[in-house]
């Protein structure tokens, strides 16, 4: 019989330490305990849930979690997130604030997130806003675990179930150095797919959109990519002439204005997606989080980057979608929404 009431935080933290360190010994070192003490904590946890949580690692050294262990690990992480959130809220209350709200944003949004947090601090000075930045996969994971009260991303996830509100237009385009051979030329599919594409990591929303666009335009043609882990690295590589990149135009407003990076004309570009604010739909938001949600909507996207005057049509389209509130996406050349 499973005895959930006998599970302790020490046991769950021991499980987390084994998962991270890969062995009982490493877990003991991380927690300042002996290896037998970690073994005792894990054995007590297994007795409580009546299932084996650890097994010998595939390489024969150390330990790894079973499927049941992985399931319990996710529960342990949610508990730690809830405790951390609770502690932060207590600390905020002790400082005379109404509470603390954790805002998770995808890495592309870091170019405007600080302005948003500043605006929120002015309109709601009694709420502490904690900003967390990660790629799309990490942001969705944070929503699933309950680590974020609110998240900002491009496309709302299918899971977990979320409530989503559009915040404004989010344009994407193909970028190159000013002296790139394709600059000012008519773009053919063969010329496009002969280029080296500088791309974000798998799981990035920008990478997903780039791959969908290339597959649609090239009808499955192969192309070469060089993966990089940040927009900043990609921008530097583009300016150095290493390759071309499909990026959010919100990440390169300064470079476009100064002429250090230019936008290439290509089929179906630029693509206008949208920024969304999301929160879990299966959990009632805390009052302070609900207040901040409404405060973000009231700003009507004024914190979003402004595109250069050299892109008047795109600026007009973004302004129109922001005012409309629920915009329709631009399409690729075959007319199917992306």
URBEL-V423095 format. One record per pair of residues at least 24 apart in sequence whose ideal C-beta (glycine too) atoms are under 8 Angstrom apart, sorted by sequence separation. I is the first residue (numbers start at 1). J is the second residue. If there is no record, write none. Layout:
i=I j=J
i=I j=J
This chain:
i=14 j=38
i=18 j=42
i=109 j=133
i=192 j=217
i=193 j=218
i=202 j=227
i=206 j=231
i=15 j=41
i=101 j=127
i=103 j=129
i=105 j=131
i=107 j=133
i=192 j=218
i=197 j=223
i=199 j=225
i=201 j=227
i=235 j=261
i=275 j=301
i=14 j=41
i=15 j=42
i=45 j=72
i=100 j=127
i=101 j=128
i=103 j=130
i=105 j=132
i=106 j=133
i=107 j=134
i=197 j=224
i=198 j=225
i=199 j=226
i=200 j=227
i=201 j=228
i=14 j=42
i=98 j=126
i=99 j=127
i=100 j=128
i=101 j=129
i=102 j=130
i=103 j=131
i=104 j=132
i=105 j=133
i=106 j=134
i=107 j=135
i=189 j=217
i=193 j=221
i=195 j=223
i=196 j=224
i=197 j=225
i=198 j=226
i=199 j=227
i=200 j=228
i=201 j=229
i=97 j=126
i=98 j=127
i=99 j=128
i=100 j=129
i=101 j=130
i=103 j=132
i=104 j=133
i=106 j=135
i=189 j=218
i=193 j=222
i=195 j=224
i=196 j=225
i=197 j=226
i=199 j=228
i=200 j=229
i=275 j=304
i=11 j=41
i=15 j=45
i=96 j=126
i=97 j=127
i=100 j=130
i=102 j=132
i=104 j=134
i=106 j=136
i=193 j=223
i=196 j=226
i=198 j=228
i=200 j=230
i=10 j=41
i=11 j=42
i=14 j=45
i=97 j=128
i=200 j=231
i=189 j=221
i=214 j=246
i=11 j=44
i=12 j=45
i=95 j=128
i=106 j=139
i=213 j=246
i=11 j=45
i=23 j=57
i=105 j=139
i=172 j=206
i=200 j=234
i=22 j=57
i=92 j=127
i=104 j=139
i=199 j=234
i=8 j=44
i=18 j=54
i=26 j=62
i=92 j=128
i=116 j=152
i=198 j=234
i=210 j=246
i=11 j=48
i=172 j=209
i=209 j=246
i=6 j=44
i=7 j=45
i=15 j=53
i=23 j=61
i=104 j=142
i=23 j=62
i=24 j=63
i=104 j=143
i=113 j=152
i=198 j=237
i=22 j=62
i=23 j=63
i=88 j=128
i=198 j=238
i=206 j=246
i=7 j=48
i=22 j=63
i=206 j=247
i=6 j=48
i=7 j=49
i=22 j=64
i=88 j=130
i=206 j=248
i=272 j=314
i=104 j=147
i=109 j=152
i=3 j=47
i=4 j=48
i=104 j=148
i=109 j=153
i=198 j=242
i=270 j=314
i=3 j=48
i=4 j=49
i=18 j=63
i=19 j=64
i=102 j=147
i=103 j=148
i=106 j=151
i=198 j=243
i=272 j=317
i=2 j=48
i=3 j=49
i=19 j=65
i=102 j=148
i=103 j=149
i=104 j=150
i=105 j=151
i=106 j=152
i=108 j=154
i=196 j=242
i=197 j=243
i=198 j=244
i=199 j=245
i=272 j=318
i=2 j=49
i=18 j=65
i=102 j=149
i=103 j=150
i=104 j=151
i=105 j=152
i=106 j=153
i=196 j=243
i=197 j=244
i=198 j=245
i=199 j=246
i=274 j=321
i=2 j=50
i=101 j=149
i=102 j=150
i=103 j=151
i=104 j=152
i=105 j=153
i=106 j=154
i=195 j=243
i=196 j=244
i=197 j=245
i=263 j=311
i=1 j=50
i=101 j=150
i=103 j=152
i=195 j=244
i=197 j=246
i=217 j=266
i=272 j=321
i=15 j=65
i=19 j=69
i=155 j=205
i=217 j=267
i=154 j=205
i=217 j=268
i=256 j=307
i=257 j=308
i=153 j=205
i=216 j=268
i=253 j=305
i=256 j=308
i=253 j=306
i=257 j=310
i=274 j=327
i=15 j=69
i=19 j=73
i=250 j=304
i=253 j=307
i=256 j=310
i=154 j=209
i=213 j=268
i=250 j=305
i=253 j=308
i=256 j=311
i=272 j=327
i=274 j=329
i=213 j=269
i=273 j=329
i=15 j=72
i=16 j=73
i=272 j=329
i=15 j=73
i=213 j=271
i=249 j=307
i=271 j=329
i=272 j=330
i=271 j=330
i=12 j=72
i=16 j=76
i=270 j=330
i=15 j=76
i=16 j=77
i=85 j=146
i=177 j=238
i=180 j=241
i=271 j=332
i=85 j=147
i=176 j=238
i=177 j=239
i=179 j=241
i=182 j=244
i=209 j=271
i=249 j=311
i=12 j=75
i=13 j=76
i=175 j=238
i=177 j=240
i=268 j=331
i=12 j=76
i=16 j=80
i=81 j=145
i=82 j=146
i=177 j=241
i=180 j=244
i=209 j=273
i=268 j=332
i=81 j=146
i=135 j=200
i=138 j=203
i=249 j=314
i=267 j=332
i=268 j=333
i=273 j=338
i=81 j=147
i=135 j=201
i=137 j=203
i=267 j=333
i=12 j=79
i=78 j=145
i=136 j=203
i=271 j=338
i=12 j=80
i=77 j=145
i=78 j=146
i=135 j=203
i=136 j=204
i=176 j=244
i=135 j=204
i=136 j=205
i=175 j=244
i=176 j=245
i=9 j=79
i=135 j=205
i=174 j=244
i=175 j=245
i=268 j=338
i=74 j=145
i=174 j=245
i=175 j=246
i=136 j=208
i=174 j=246
i=175 j=247
i=173 j=246
i=172 j=246
i=173 j=247
i=192 j=266
i=172 j=247
i=192 j=267
i=172 j=248
i=173 j=249
i=171 j=248
i=172 j=249
i=175 j=252
i=187 j=264
i=170 j=248
i=171 j=249
i=187 j=265
i=189 j=267
i=171 j=250
i=183 j=262
i=187 j=266
i=170 j=250
i=187 j=267
i=178 j=259
i=183 j=264
i=178 j=260
i=180 j=262
i=182 j=264
i=178 j=261
i=177 j=261
i=178 j=262
i=180 j=264
i=176 j=261
i=177 j=262
i=175 j=261
i=176 j=262
i=175 j=262
i=175 j=263
i=176 j=264
i=174 j=263
i=175 j=264
i=173 j=263
i=174 j=264
i=173 j=264
i=174 j=266
i=174 j=269
i=173 j=269
i=107 j=204
i=108 j=205
i=172 j=269
i=173 j=270
i=108 j=206
i=172 j=270
i=173 j=271
i=106 j=205
i=171 j=270
i=172 j=271
i=171 j=271
i=172 j=272
i=171 j=272
i=172 j=273
i=170 j=272
i=171 j=273
i=169 j=272
i=170 j=273
i=169 j=273
i=170 j=274
i=169 j=274
i=170 j=275
i=168 j=274
i=169 j=275
i=167 j=274
i=168 j=275
i=166 j=274
i=167 j=275
i=166 j=275
i=167 j=276
i=166 j=276
i=167 j=277
i=165 j=276
i=164 j=276
i=165 j=277
i=164 j=277
i=165 j=278
i=164 j=278
i=163 j=278
i=217 j=332
i=162 j=278
i=163 j=279
i=216 j=332
i=217 j=333
i=162 j=279
i=163 j=280
i=216 j=333
i=155 j=273
i=162 j=280
i=163 j=281
i=216 j=334
i=154 j=273
i=161 j=280
i=162 j=281
i=213 j=332
i=111 j=231
i=154 j=274
i=156 j=276
i=160 j=280
i=161 j=281
i=216 j=336
i=154 j=275
i=155 j=276
i=157 j=278
i=160 j=281
i=161 j=282
i=153 j=275
i=154 j=276
i=156 j=278
i=160 j=282
i=216 j=338
i=107 j=230
i=108 j=231
i=152 j=275
i=153 j=276
i=107 j=231
i=152 j=276
i=152 j=277
i=153 j=278
i=213 j=338
i=151 j=277
i=152 j=278
i=212 j=338
i=150 j=277
i=151 j=278
i=150 j=278
i=151 j=279
i=165 j=293
i=150 j=279
i=167 j=296
i=209 j=338
i=149 j=279
i=167 j=297
i=165 j=297
i=168 j=300
i=168 j=301
i=146 j=280
i=167 j=301
i=143 j=278
i=169 j=304
i=143 j=279
i=149 j=285
i=168 j=304
i=171 j=307
i=143 j=280
i=146 j=283
i=149 j=286
i=167 j=304
i=112 j=250
i=111 j=250
i=150 j=289
i=108 j=248
i=111 j=251
i=149 j=289
i=108 j=250
i=111 j=253
i=150 j=292
i=108 j=251
i=149 j=292
i=150 j=293
i=171 j=314
i=150 j=296
i=171 j=318
i=169 j=317
i=169 j=318
i=168 j=318
i=169 j=321
i=168 j=321
i=169 j=322
i=168 j=322
i=166 j=321
i=169 j=327
i=166 j=325
i=166 j=326
i=127 j=288
i=166 j=327
i=129 j=292
i=127 j=291
i=127 j=292
i=109 j=275
i=124 j=291
i=124 j=292
i=124 j=295
i=120 j=292
i=123 j=295
i=120 j=295
i=123 j=298
i=120 j=296
i=123 j=299
i=116 j=296
i=119 j=299
i=116 j=299
i=119 j=302
i=119 j=303
i=101 j=286
i=99 j=286
i=101 j=288
i=116 j=303
i=99 j=287
i=100 j=288
i=101 j=289
i=115 j=303
i=98 j=287
i=99 j=288
i=103 j=292
i=98 j=288
i=101 j=292
i=112 j=303
i=112 j=304
i=98 j=291
i=112 j=305
i=111 j=305
